[in-house]
């Protein structure tokens, strides 16, 4: 199973490169532009995938070699880790084909498996590099899940494209509940919070200059949520430090 984790970790950047070469269809920027929403972040935000892939690959190599290949906690989370990586890779060709509901199902699966893995590592005192890689990945997927939900709903005509403010704020509120609950379960993991804050800040940047109705309001709502996640993370980490390792 550990070698499957490594194979899936390698598959993600390879599939990402093929996607950018439009092997599976239009690239992600082209598809995204067909479903304009006020929750989309600035384009630079997606550069986080490069860091995610590097950290995931480093983790995959480390957990399959040396003394860590005998780590029972890494062995326990390996199936979920491999599944999360594989689903992340699968999402890319599905998105190129604009199978948005299938994309949503796949990204929810990737998010759930990697969040479970990150929580298991946090609570079990797992390898620090593994926690960094998987928490960052899970944090970014948390926001990406809601972006996918918005685009799928818009594409299916379930969400109005002209008046997006109401449902966008509703999705942000739901995202806030999920982010804060997950961050609490992770005891204020800095990597998880950083990925979420990165994405929310990019939403603020993009929507501050957005042309769609309600974009400015969403921009400030995203900034407020980023500040809330940062404050919660600081509080959780201080509380854990004061309470000791058994908190």
C-alpha positions in Angstrom: 0.0 0.0 0.0 2.9 2.4 0.7 4.1 2.0 -2.9 0.5 2.8 -4.1 0.8 6.1 -2.1 4.0 6.8 -4.0 2.4 5.9 -7.4 -0.6 8.1 -6.7 1.6 11.0 -5.6 3.5 10.8 -8.9 0.3 10.6 -10.8 -1.0 14.0 -9.6 1.7 16.2 -11.2 1.9 14.1 -14.3 -1.9 14.4 -14.8 -1.7 18.1 -14.0 0.9 18.6 -16.7 -1.2 16.6 -19.2 -4.2 18.7 -18.3 -2.3 21.9 -19.0 -1.3 20.5 -22.3 -5.0 20.0 -23.0 -4.6 16.3 -23.5 -8.0 15.6 -21.8 -9.7 18.7 -23.1 -9.7 22.4 -22.4 -7.4 23.5 -19.5 -8.8 24.4 -16.1 -8.8 28.1 -16.6 -10.8 27.8 -19.8 -13.4 25.6 -18.2 -13.6 27.8 -15.2 -14.2 30.9 -17.3 -17.4 29.2 -18.7 -18.9 29.2 -15.2 -18.3 32.7 -13.7 -18.9 32.8 -10.0 -18.2 35.4 -7.4 -16.4 32.8 -5.3 -13.5 32.2 -7.7 -10.1 33.3 -6.4 -7.4 35.2 -8.3 -5.5 33.0 -10.7 -2.3 33.1 -8.8 -3.9 31.2 -5.9 -3.9 27.9 -7.9 -0.1 28.0 -7.8 -0.4 26.3 -4.4 -0.9 23.1 -6.3 2.9 23.1 -7.1 3.7 23.2 -3.4 1.1 20.6 -2.6 2.4 18.2 -5.2 6.0 18.6 -4.0 5.2 18.1 -0.4 2.9 15.1 -1.2 5.6 13.5 -3.3 8.2 14.0 -0.6 5.9 12.5 2.0 5.2 9.5 -0.3 8.9 8.8 -0.7 9.6 9.2 3.0 6.7 6.9 4.1 7.9 4.2 1.8 11.6 4.2 2.7 13.9 4.2 5.7 12.6 3.7 9.2 9.2 5.3 8.4 8.2 2.3 6.4 7.8 0.6 9.7 5.7 3.4 11.2 2.3 1.8 12.2 0.4 5.1 12.0 1.6 5.8 8.5 0.7 2.3 7.5 -2.8 2.8 8.9 -3.4 6.0 7.0 -1.8 4.8 3.7 -5.0 3.5 2.1 -6.8 6.8 2.7 -3.8 8.8 1.6 -3.5 6.8 -1.7 -7.2 7.3 -2.3 -7.0 11.0 -1.7 -4.1 11.4 -4.1 -5.8 9.2 -6.8 -9.0 11.1 -6.5 -7.2 14.4 -6.8 -5.6 13.2 -10.1 -8.9 11.8 -11.4 -10.6 15.2 -10.9 -8.5 16.9 -13.5 -9.6 15.0 -16.6 -13.2 15.0 -15.4 -13.0 18.8 -15.1 -11.6 19.1 -18.6 -14.7 17.2 -19.8 -17.0 19.5 -17.8 -18.5 16.6 -15.9 -19.1 19.0 -13.0 -21.2 16.8 -10.7 -18.7 13.9 -11.1 -16.0 16.4 -10.3 -17.9 17.4 -7.1 -18.3 13.8 -6.0 -14.6 13.1 -6.6 -13.3 16.2 -4.9 -15.5 15.6 -1.9 -14.0 12.1 -1.7 -10.5 13.4 -1.9 -11.2 16.1 0.7 -12.8 13.6 3.1 -10.0 11.0 2.9 -7.2 13.5 3.2 -8.9 15.4 6.1 -9.4 12.1 7.9 -5.7 11.3 7.3 -4.6 14.7 8.6 -6.7 14.4 11.7 -5.4 10.9 12.4 -1.9 12.1 12.1 -2.5 15.1 14.3 -4.2 13.1 17.1 -1.7 10.3 16.8 1.4 12.5 16.9 2.3 11.5 13.4 5.4 12.4 11.3 5.6 16.1 11.0 6.3 16.1 7.3 3.3 13.9 6.6 1.1 16.3 8.7 2.4 19.3 6.8 1.8 17.8 3.3 -1.6 16.3 4.0 -3.0 19.1 6.0 -2.0 21.6 3.3 -3.7 19.4 0.7 -6.8 19.0 2.8 -7.0 22.7 3.5 -7.0 23.7 -0.1 -9.5 21.0 -1.0 -11.9 22.4 1.6 -12.3 25.6 -0.4 -12.0 23.9 -3.8 -15.0 21.7 -2.8 -17.3 24.8 -2.4 -16.0 26.3 -5.6 -16.9 23.0 -7.4 -20.3 23.0 -5.8 -21.0 26.6 -6.9 -19.9 25.8 -10.5 -21.9 22.6 -10.7 -25.0 24.3 -9.4 -24.5 27.2 -11.8 -23.9 24.8 -14.7 -27.0 22.8 -14.0 -29.2 25.9 -13.7 -29.9 25.3 -10.0 -28.2 28.5 -8.9 -28.9 31.8 -10.7 -26.0 33.4 -12.5 -27.3 36.9 -12.4 -28.0 37.2 -8.7 -25.2 35.3 -7.0 -24.8 37.3 -3.8 -27.3 35.4 -1.6 -26.3 31.9 -2.5 -22.6 32.8 -2.5 -22.8 34.2 1.0 -24.7 31.0 2.0 -21.9 28.8 0.6 -19.3 31.0 2.4 -21.2 30.5 5.6 -21.2 26.7 5.1 -17.5 26.8 4.2 -16.9 28.7 7.4 -18.6 26.0 9.5 -16.6 23.3 7.8 -13.3 25.1 8.0 -13.6 26.0 11.6 -14.8 22.5 12.6 -12.0 20.9 10.7 -9.4 23.3 12.0 -10.6 22.5 15.6 -10.3 18.8 14.9 -6.8 19.4 13.7 -6.0 21.5 16.8 -5.2 24.6 14.8 -2.9 23.0 12.2 -0.9 25.8 10.6 -0.7 24.2 7.2 -4.4 23.6 7.0 -5.2 27.1 8.1 -2.6 28.6 5.7 -4.1 26.9 2.7 -7.6 28.1 3.6 -6.4 31.7 4.3 -4.4 31.7 1.0 -7.6 30.8 -0.9 -9.8 33.2 0.9 -7.4 36.1 0.5 -7.2 35.3 -3.2 -11.1 35.4 -3.4 -10.9 38.8 -1.7 -8.3 40.1 -4.3 -10.2 38.8 -7.3 -13.7 39.9 -6.2 -12.5 43.3 -5.0 -12.1 44.1 -8.7 -14.9 41.7 -9.9 -17.6 42.9 -12.3 -20.3 40.5 -11.2 -23.1 41.8 -8.9 -22.3 41.3 -5.3 -18.6 40.7 -5.9 -17.4 43.4 -3.5 -19.6 42.1 -0.6 -18.3 38.6 -1.2 -14.7 39.9 -1.2 -15.1 41.4 2.3 -16.9 38.3 3.5 -14.0 36.1 2.4 -11.5 38.5 4.1 -13.5 38.3 7.3 -13.5 34.5 7.2 -9.7 34.5 6.6 -9.2 36.6 9.7 -11.5 34.3 11.7 -9.6 31.2 10.6 -6.3 32.9 11.5 -7.6 34.0 14.9 -9.0 30.5 15.7 -5.8 28.9 14.7 -3.8 31.1 17.0 -6.2 30.5 19.9 -6.2 26.7 19.4 -2.4 26.5 19.2 -2.0 28.6 22.3 -4.5 26.6 24.2 -2.9 23.3 23.1 0.6 24.6 24.2 -0.7 25.6 27.6 -2.6 22.4 28.1 0.3 20.2 27.2 0.6 17.2 24.8 -2.5 15.5 26.1 -4.9 18.4 25.2 
